[in-house]
Amino acid sequence: MARTRRTVLVTALSAAMAISVLAGPAAQAQGGPFCVILSAAEVSAAVGAEIAPNYGDDRSCNYASTAQDVFTFLNVTNGGTRMEIAKSIFEDGADVTVAGQPGWLKTGGFDSYLWIDRGDGDTLSFQLLSPPEGVDAKAALEGLGALAFPRLATLAIPTPTPTPAPTPIVQQDPELAARFPTEIGGTPVQVQTITEGLTMEPEAQAQVEQLLATQGKTLSDLSFGFAFSMAPPYGIYALRLKGADASAFRDAFIEMSNMDGTPTPAQIGGKDVLVATIDGQTQHVYTKDDAIWQVTAEEPVLTEILQKLP
């Protein structure tokens, strides 16, 4: 099967680093009761890739690429994120109207989000990760939202039945994956780590290679991990330079990012962190051994995440 190549902008620590993902996990169409909210054909048409339900429950569904070399995910969750929380985390989003309801939309090269107000302050939320190159994330999410939201009123959730466990995600850096929390807010954490197929724009690559050389390392020593959730809402990113001292290059990576102002030190969850505004979002940067961690969340989830990091 031909490989799908697309460039995504990763906000973790260096928004200037454009990472090309050349490989992703295969997904099996398993799903869960809530996955009737959108069909595989509807999601596939919207995001421009063959997508199928992967796992879910009675209020959420995760859709994933069925191809081994395509790395696209969509999560749809009914409830669990109030609109004011979504707006406070993604302050640079925009007001939209979807299916006649007020919504909040935040788009980006790698991850995009849509929340639709259900009328009770809670939301129907969408999270799109790594869409194929050329896909209009705004149009895709608004289109899927317009299909899904009216179905909430008539959606008959089947009686839950035992379903096979989701296909395990193949971790390219198992050691880094093992450092992520296993659950946050009582919900399992879905982690993905990448080592292969990472490239950068030439100018950024030259800067990064020069920085890595100060640690006696090369691009082959880099790995990247991430975990997202909509309920509770958070983002956890990790950049690992195997065998290096992450504190020695933390500040340089922060300087390479699209940062506003000067980071300020803080202590949260027993960890010493730097609080920085990167791409309009408040990020909490923490180093441990050979990894730099970046956390986007609000309390009390923020403290729980930092307490559970190494």
C-alpha positions as CSV (number, residue, x, y, z in Angstrom):
1,M,0.0,0.0,0.0
2,A,1.4,3.4,-0.9
3,R,2.5,5.5,2.0
4,T,0.6,8.6,3.0
5,R,2.9,11.5,3.8
6,R,1.6,14.6,5.6
7,T,3.3,17.4,7.5
8,V,1.9,18.2,10.9
9,L,2.8,21.0,13.3
10,V,3.5,19.7,16.7
11,T,3.0,22.1,19.5
12,A,5.0,20.1,22.0
13,L,8.0,22.3,23.0
14,S,8.8,23.5,19.4
15,A,5.9,24.6,17.3
16,A,8.5,25.4,14.6
17,M,9.3,21.7,14.1
18,A,7.2,20.2,11.3
19,I,7.1,16.5,11.8
20,S,6.2,14.1,8.9
21,V,4.4,11.0,10.1
22,L,5.1,8.2,7.8
23,A,3.6,5.3,9.8
24,G,0.7,4.8,12.1
25,P,-1.1,2.0,13.9
26,A,-3.7,-0.1,12.1
27,A,-7.1,0.1,13.6
28,Q,-9.7,-2.6,13.7
29,A,-13.4,-1.7,13.4
30,Q,-14.7,-2.7,16.8
31,G,-16.3,0.4,18.2
32,G,-18.9,0.6,21.0
33,P,-22.6,1.5,21.4
34,F,-22.1,5.3,20.9
35,C,-20.3,4.7,17.6
36,V,-23.7,4.7,15.8
37,I,-23.5,8.6,16.2
38,L,-21.4,8.7,12.9
39,S,-20.8,6.0,10.3
40,A,-17.4,4.9,9.1
41,A,-18.4,6.2,5.6
42,E,-19.3,9.6,7.0
43,V,-16.1,10.1,8.9
44,S,-14.0,8.7,6.0
45,A,-15.6,11.2,3.6
46,A,-15.1,14.1,5.9
47,V,-11.4,13.5,6.7
48,G,-10.2,12.1,3.4
49,A,-9.0,8.7,4.7
50,E,-10.5,5.3,5.3
51,I,-11.7,5.5,9.0
52,A,-13.6,3.0,11.1
53,P,-14.7,2.9,14.8
54,N,-11.9,1.5,16.9
55,Y,-13.3,1.5,20.4
56,G,-16.0,3.3,22.5
57,D,-18.6,3.1,25.2
58,D,-22.1,4.5,25.8
59,R,-21.0,8.2,25.4
60,S,-17.9,8.2,23.3
61,C,-16.4,6.7,20.2
62,N,-12.8,6.7,18.8
63,Y,-12.4,6.4,15.1
64,A,-9.1,5.5,13.6
65,S,-7.4,4.8,10.2
66,T,-7.7,1.3,8.9
67,A,-4.4,1.6,7.1
68,Q,-1.0,0.7,8.6
69,D,0.6,3.9,7.2
70,V,-2.1,6.5,7.9
71,F,-2.1,8.2,11.3
72,T,-5.5,9.9,11.6
73,F,-7.9,9.7,14.6
74,L,-11.3,11.2,15.5
75,N,-12.8,11.1,18.9
76,V,-16.5,12.1,19.6
77,T,-17.7,12.5,23.2
78,N,-21.1,13.3,24.5
79,G,-20.7,15.4,27.7
80,G,-17.9,15.7,30.2
81,T,-16.5,19.1,28.9
82,R,-18.5,22.2,29.7
83,M,-18.2,25.0,27.2
84,E,-16.5,27.5,29.6
85,I,-13.8,24.9,30.3
86,A,-13.2,24.4,26.6
87,K,-12.9,28.1,26.0
88,S,-10.6,28.6,28.9
89,I,-8.2,25.9,27.7
90,F,-8.2,27.0,24.1
91,E,-8.5,30.7,24.4
92,D,-7.5,31.3,20.7
93,G,-10.5,29.4,19.4
94,A,-13.4,31.0,17.6
95,D,-17.2,31.1,18.0
96,V,-19.1,29.0,15.4
97,T,-22.7,27.8,14.9
98,V,-23.2,24.2,14.1
99,A,-26.6,22.5,13.7
100,G,-28.1,25.8,15.0
101,Q,-26.2,25.6,18.3
102,P,-23.3,27.8,19.5
103,G,-20.0,26.1,19.3
104,W,-16.2,26.7,19.9
105,L,-13.7,25.7,17.3
106,K,-9.9,25.4,17.6
107,T,-8.0,24.3,14.5
108,G,-4.3,23.4,14.1
109,G,-2.0,21.5,11.8
110,F,-1.9,18.4,14.0
111,D,-4.9,18.6,16.4
112,S,-8.2,20.4,16.0
113,Y,-11.2,20.6,18.3
114,L,-14.9,21.4,18.1
115,W,-17.4,21.7,21.0
116,I,-21.1,22.1,20.4
117,D,-23.3,23.4,23.3
118,R,-26.0,20.9,24.1
119,G,-28.1,23.6,25.7
120,D,-27.3,22.5,29.3
121,G,-23.8,23.9,29.4
122,D,-22.2,20.6,28.6
123,T,-21.1,19.8,25.1
124,L,-20.8,17.3,22.2
125,S,-17.1,17.4,21.5
126,F,-14.9,16.4,18.6
127,Q,-11.1,15.9,18.5
128,L,-9.4,15.4,15.1
129,L,-5.7,14.3,15.1
130,S,-3.4,14.3,12.2
131,P,-5.8,14.7,9.2
132,P,-4.3,14.0,5.8
133,E,-2.5,16.9,4.1
134,G,-4.9,19.3,2.4
135,V,-7.9,18.4,4.6
136,D,-9.8,21.5,5.8
137,A,-10.2,20.6,9.5
138,K,-12.7,23.4,10.1
139,A,-15.0,22.1,7.3
140,A,-14.5,18.5,8.4
141,L,-15.4,19.1,12.0
142,E,-18.3,21.4,11.3
143,G,-19.7,18.9,8.7
144,L,-19.4,16.0,11.2
145,G,-20.9,18.1,13.9
146,A,-23.9,19.0,11.7
147,L,-24.5,15.3,11.1
148,A,-24.0,14.1,14.7
149,F,-25.6,16.7,16.8
150,P,-29.2,16.2,15.6
151,R,-28.9,12.5,16.3
152,L,-28.4,13.0,20.0
153,A,-32.1,13.6,20.5
154,T,-33.1,10.3,18.9
155,L,-30.0,8.2,19.5
156,A,-31.0,4.8,20.9
157,I,-27.9,3.6,22.7
158,P,-27.9,-0.2,22.5
159,T,-27.5,-2.2,25.7
160,P,-23.8,-2.5,26.3
161,T,-22.4,-5.9,25.5
162,P,-18.9,-7.2,26.0
163,T,-16.7,-6.2,23.1
164,P,-13.2,-7.2,22.3
165,A,-10.5,-4.9,23.7
166,P,-9.2,-2.3,21.3
167,T,-6.3,-3.3,19.1
168,P,-3.1,-2.4,21.1
169,I,-1.3,0.6,19.7
170,V,2.2,-0.4,18.6
171,Q,4.6,1.8,20.5
172,Q,7.8,2.9,18.7
173,D,9.3,3.9,22.0
174,P,7.9,1.6,24.7
175,E,10.1,3.0,27.4
176,L,8.7,6.5,26.9
177,A,5.1,5.1,26.6
178,A,5.5,3.4,30.0
179,R,6.3,6.8,31.6
180,F,2.8,8.2,30.8
181,P,0.1,7.9,33.4
182,T,-2.2,4.9,32.9
183,E,-5.3,6.8,33.8
184,I,-6.4,10.4,34.5
185,G,-9.7,11.3,36.1
186,G,-10.6,7.6,36.2
187,T,-10.3,7.3,32.4
188,P,-7.6,5.2,30.7
189,V,-4.9,7.2,28.9
190,Q,-4.3,6.4,25.2
191,V,-0.7,7.0,24.4
192,Q,1.2,7.0,21.1
193,T,4.9,7.2,20.7
194,I,6.8,7.9,17.4
195,T,10.5,7.4,16.5
196,E,10.4,6.6,12.8
197,G,9.6,8.8,9.9
198,L,10.3,12.1,11.8
199,T,11.7,14.8,9.5
200,M,11.8,18.6,9.8
201,E,11.8,21.7,7.6
202,P,15.5,22.3,6.6
203,E,16.0,25.4,8.6
204,A,14.5,23.9,11.8
205,Q,16.4,20.7,11.3
206,A,19.7,22.5,11.1
207,Q,18.9,24.3,14.4
208,V,17.8,21.1,16.1
209,E,20.8,19.1,14.8
210,Q,23.2,21.8,16.2
211,L,21.4,21.6,19.5
212,L,21.5,17.8,19.6
213,A,25.2,17.8,18.8
214,T,25.9,19.7,22.1
215,Q,24.5,16.5,23.8
216,G,26.5,14.2,21.5
217,K,23.2,13.1,19.9
218,T,21.5,13.0,16.5
219,L,18.0,13.0,15.2
220,S,17.9,9.2,15.4
221,D,18.0,9.6,19.2
222,L,14.7,11.6,19.3
223,S,11.3,10.2,20.0
224,F,8.0,11.9,20.6
225,G,4.9,10.8,22.6
226,F,1.5,12.3,23.2
227,A,-1.9,11.6,24.8
228,F,-5.1,13.6,24.5
229,S,-8.5,13.5,26.1
230,M,-11.7,15.4,25.7
231,A,-13.3,14.2,29.0
232,P,-11.5,15.3,31.1
233,P,-9.8,17.7,28.7
234,Y,-6.0,17.6,28.6
235,G,-3.0,17.2,26.4
236,I,0.3,15.5,27.4
237,Y,3.3,15.7,25.2
238,A,6.8,14.3,25.7
239,L,10.0,14.8,23.7
240,R,12.7,12.4,24.5
241,L,16.4,12.6,23.6
242,K,17.6,9.1,24.7
243,G,20.4,9.2,27.3
244,A,20.7,13.0,27.4
245,D,20.0,15.5,30.2
246,A,16.7,17.1,29.2
247,S,17.2,20.1,31.6
248,A,20.3,21.0,29.6
249,F,18.3,21.7,26.4
250,R,14.9,22.6,27.7
251,D,15.3,26.4,27.5
252,A,16.7,26.1,23.9
253,F,13.6,24.1,22.8
254,I,11.3,26.6,24.4
255,E,13.0,29.5,22.7
256,M,12.4,27.7,19.3
257,S,8.7,27.5,19.9
258,N,6.1,30.2,19.2
259,M,6.2,31.5,22.7
260,D,4.7,34.8,24.0
261,G,6.4,36.5,26.8
262,T,8.7,35.0,29.4
263,P,8.1,31.6,31.1
264,T,7.5,31.7,34.8
265,P,8.6,29.1,37.3
266,A,5.9,27.3,39.4
267,Q,5.5,24.2,41.5
268,I,2.5,22.0,40.7
269,G,1.9,18.5,41.9
270,G,5.3,18.4,43.6
271,K,7.0,19.2,40.3
272,D,9.1,22.2,39.3
273,V,7.6,23.5,36.1
274,L,7.9,26.5,33.7
275,V,4.5,28.0,32.7
276,A,4.7,29.4,29.2
277,T,2.2,30.7,26.6
278,I,2.9,28.8,23.4
279,D,0.7,29.2,20.3
280,G,-1.8,31.1,22.5
281,Q,-2.2,28.2,25.0
282,T,-0.9,28.0,28.6
283,Q,1.6,25.1,28.7
284,H,3.4,23.6,31.7
285,V,6.9,22.4,30.9
286,Y,8.6,19.9,33.1
287,T,11.9,17.9,32.6
288,K,12.8,14.5,34.0
289,D,15.9,12.5,33.0
290,D,16.0,12.5,29.2
291,A,12.5,13.8,28.5
292,I,10.8,17.2,28.3
293,W,7.1,17.1,29.2
294,Q,4.5,19.6,28.2
295,V,1.0,19.6,29.8
296,T,-2.1,21.5,28.8
297,A,-4.9,21.1,31.4
298,E,-6.8,22.9,34.1
299,E,-7.1,22.1,37.8
300,P,-7.6,19.6,39.3
301,V,-6.6,17.6,36.3
302,L,-3.3,19.5,35.9
303,T,-2.1,18.6,39.4
304,E,-3.2,14.9,38.9
305,I,-1.2,14.7,35.7
306,L,2.0,16.2,37.1
307,Q,1.7,14.1,40.2
308,K,1.6,11.0,38.0
309,L,4.5,11.9,35.7
310,P,7.9,10.4,36.6
